[in-house]
Amino acid sequence: MIPPRHYETLFHRHRNNPILTAADWPYPAHTVFNAGATRLRDGTTLLLCRVEDRRGHSHLCAARSQNGVDGWVIDTAPTLLPDPDGHPEELWGIEDPRITFVDELGKYVVAYTAFGKGGPGVSLAVTEDFRSFERYGLVMQPDDKDAALLPRRINGRFALLHRPITDAGAAHVWLSFSPDLRNWGGHRVVLPARRGSWWDANRVGLSPPLIETSRGW
């Protein structure tokens, strides 16, 4: 019999979770979930929360805390709303952000899911302060989601993890590369989903952005 491996526990769920719910919101909301998280340069913890309104459409709203646990200050209006006129891929909302600070840019890059008539696709927006945003628009066509940018270039190119879904319903984690965050190529599978009845069969996806360690990402 092979003895079980023992791994160091890197993360622990806070006993007060969930720390924020729709009841904390300063305007009407149905549900609050799937936040992107980052620590700002002044040490403030920022959550960019997916907020589902009472129609079932989502937008993004920022909440800030000095310690990441309590004392949250939530924007009194949506921080980033869908823009279906300028970006029709956002017709039915924007969802599930992941935040990466890119030193080269001196800015935060938000990868999020834009949901429109064609299905979910991956969009990018760039911000310095989570007050104003520059949208880069759709960078991965539907059906694709669960995206996060690496914080620095790899061999001279930006790298984005994402999860396209095939016509057969399979979903693997892919890696794509770009010289400018707008034009993407070099696509390849880096984490394939297994077939069968495994817990990770048929579909896998990304949770938070990757963390670099001495052994790699």
Secondary structure, DSSP 4 states (H G I P E B T S, - for coil): -PPPP---------TT-----GGG-SS--SEEEEEEEEE-TTS-EEEEEEEE-TTS-EEEEEEEESSSSS--EE-SS-SB---TTT-GGGTTBEEEEEEEEETTTTEEEEEEEEEETTEEEEEEEEESSSSS-EEEEEEEPSSEEEEEE-SS-BTTBEEEEEEEB-TTS-B-EEEEEESSSSS-EEEEEEEPPBSSSSTTBSB----SPP--BTTB-
